[in-house]
Amino acid sequence: RLLTVIGRLSESFSEAAKLGAAAAAVDRRRDSSQSDDDLFGAVAPFAVRNETGVPVSVLIPSLFRVANAESGEDGSTLVHIEPDSTVELEPCGDTQLTEPRRMSVNTSSVSLASSVMKSLSTSVDGDDDGGAHDDIKVDLIVPGSQTVSGVSLTEQGIQFFNLLPLSDYKFSVMCSNTLDDSGLQTVLTVSAPLHLFNHLDIPLKVILGNSVIGAVRPKQYFRIPMEEAFKLKSELFLQPDSPPDLPHWSKCSEPVDWRAIKECGRKRKLFTCNAVGERMAGPMVILAHMVSMPMSSIRGTLAGAPHYTIHLKPTCMVRNLSPYPIFFRIKTERNSREWSRLNYGDQTVVHEAMLEVTKLDFDITDQTETRYSGHITLTKRKEAAVTYGNWLSPKANTPLAMGVQWEYDESDFLLLSIFAPYWLVNRTGRDLFIKREDDEMNMAIRADCDAISLFTPSAKDRVDNVKVSVRVDNSLYSRPVNLSAAGSGEVARCPTRNDNTEFVGVTNTLSNMGLYKIVVFTPNFILLNNTKYELEFAQHSANVAIEKLPWEPLAASEVRGIWPKLSSSNGNGKKSVMLMMLRYKHAATQPFAITDADEFLLRVHEIGCVHIAVSVSDSATTITVNTYFPGSAPIEIFNLTDQALMFWQKDQKKMKVVGPIQSQLYTWDDPTGSREICYQFSDDHALSSGGGAKKSSAGDTAGLPQGTIGVRADETKSIRMRDGVECFVKCMLNDSQRVLIFTADQALAHGVKEQQLHEQFAYEVTLGLFGVGLSLVDNNMKHPMEVCYAAITPTDITWLWK
């Protein structure tokens, strides 16, 4: 289903592109100060092009005339079209396009030809039901053959016709209808049913006998002349038309004969062109693969007639998917060939490649300026495969691991992709050292290194189970982390010699090609300032005065990695606690913990308060600082009873009061303390107007309910008031804010959450994620291993709208 949807999207984008081209063509003509009448009069709705190689005559119906020419007295016109020439047809007489149909050309996918047909039908039949002119046809006359009648100008696709001979020769002809680049004109192309298509990167001369009759350029078609297409013995040759920077080759050693290609297995055949000149080069190899044309209609039979497109391809193309340039050349006994350079993402044709024969030499220079060399023999394989090998260097004791992807199409064309399986990126801001699990090989990536480092697994490691240990600066090595589980994240814990631990985030991402893994090392703790203020932060220590802490600046909108100390000697167990303040103001916030996911609303001198959100993922803990916004207070308390309500954070002495039928926002007095609220009702209504009270002056509380409720999860409690009335305490989540409701209404206590769940959505958001994959990982702590990975990689075509 997904592939079907993608296919339909591609068709829609293609139609949109055509429509955009048509609209642009109309706009260009309008910009030239033409009126609508002049605009549509200047564009002929139909055209006929002759690419048969012989003169062709077309009998035009009386409804049309040749553009810029008068029609004959009998109403019909016989038009002679020379080879490679085009004539345009336009409505004759008083037939005009109606205004609505002119508008439809600009605002829908209806072509100008469709509008003309409907207009002709209306002018002849007097209505707009399409009439007899929905399908406009012409007659075709080819020398030496009887007239072909009923060639449609409007039927999309390829029409195939056998030509009945007037002599001893028998031919066939094909007619294809396509829209031109503007999308306004339908062109009927008449040609022999035998085409060439060039997939090479250089043009190919088309030689008939000893004469050059044309050239087939890269990514273009060449229509073979009719007489040559139907010869029993072909005299058609190809010769590479190479630029000055490439070797020169002669014409191919044998003619390109569709009958000979058809007799070969899978309709494919190799043609060789010998090198000429002084430059050292081998013969160029052209792979000819013949594919049947899709016909929309057939008049006669396909038996004995060509109806093919001959695709001219190289046998091999090399693509570089490593982050550094690679150099390659064809390996010979003398090794005198020139090196070809490929940057990342580049690909090039190997003109002289012959599968099972050709060997290629490769060179790559990595981030340490070390040059490695490898060799690959081009082989035939039944299906695509990925292989790995080690490239060697005389200056390095350790080889460099490189991978090769072998992709074959139906014609055995080989796309050879060279890649490095592991890309390592150091974003810690510190020197990073990596050690393989089974040996003492250390790989160092300096703090100031912005380049990608290529990693080579141990020879004992399987491709799907590569483990390394890491350390930063002078710390000790961490336990092994897995580099093979794409889409995963880990935290490498690097112990230090002074009872501290450095935390390194390890993020593993699979490339869009699905071949190599990009492993990024970052600080586990990341601080993001989303405010417009310059702030300062420091790690809190119970033994150090606030003014003597090592404060660090944090600019507005700055993102930076931090390295807090998590040790038992800082007075906070294994938690890390931070302070924050406005820069140069020396008035710090309350301490807050950054090791667990939480949210805080903290008072900051002169700017009110800031909202701090701590989010924890597999590979990073992100501390985001935001300015105050509605809903940023962690708790809102609703007192819907007739008693005053006193509440305070557990283990804290500061008490708050909310009066009957009132609400109050609350933030934690101690952000590092308990996440429980203590409450107690009071008959002293004088407390209702005050924001705080002491527990000793709480009024008459004898017999009134009191208790404690946690705010980590949804909860409903039932309590008894002094007069026997049942009261309910409801804890629920409203967006990111916790809500505490004290009420005697049972229906309200149990129905508020259900009502919230059944609320209608105010808006809907559709989020499309690019390059997302699904990784199934066996999360065993001893041996985490990726079981499988599935992803939708991007297509070769990227659709853009300007």
Buried (B, 14 or more C-beta within 10 A) or exposed (E): EEEEEEEEEEEEBEEEBBBEBBBEBBEEBBEEEBEBEEBBBEBBBBBBBBBBBBBBBBBBBEBBBBBEEEBEEEEBBEBEBEEEEBBBBBBBEEBBBBEEBBEBBBEEEBBBBBBBBBBBBBBEEEEEEEBEBEEBBBBBBBEBBEEBEEBBBBBEBBBBBBBEEEEEEBBBBBBBBEBBEBBBBBBBBBBBBBBBBBBBBBBBBBBBEEEBBBBBBBEEEBBBBBBBBBBEEBEBBBBBBBEEEBBBBBBBEEBBBBEBBEEEEEBBBBBBBEBEEEEEBBBBBBBBBBBEBEBBEBBEEBEEBBBBBBBBBBBBBBBBBBBBBBBBBBBEEEEEBEEBEBEBEBBBBBBBBBBEEBEBBBBBBBBBEBBBBBEBEBEEEEEEEBEEBEBEBEEBEBBBBBBBBBBBEEBBBBBBBBBBBBBBBBBBBBBBBBBBBEEEEEBEBEEEBEBBBBBBBBEEBEEBBBBBBBBBBEBEBBEBBBBBBBBBBBBBBBBBEEEBBBBBBBBBBBBEBBBBBBBBBBBBBBBBBBBEBBBBBBBBBEEBEBEEBEBEEBEEEBEBBBBBBBBEEBEBEEBBBBBBBBBEEEEBBBBBBBBEEBBBBBEBEEBEBBBBBBEBEEBBBBBBBBBBEEEBBBBBBBBBBBBBBBBBBBEEEEBBBBBBEBBBBBBBBBBBBBBEBBBBBBBBEEBBEEEEBEEEEBBEBEEBBBEEBEBEEEEBBEBEBBEEEEBBBBBBEEEEBBBBBBBBBEEBBEEBBEEEEEEEEEEEEEEEEEEEBEBEBEEEEEEBBBEEBEBBEEEEEEEEEE
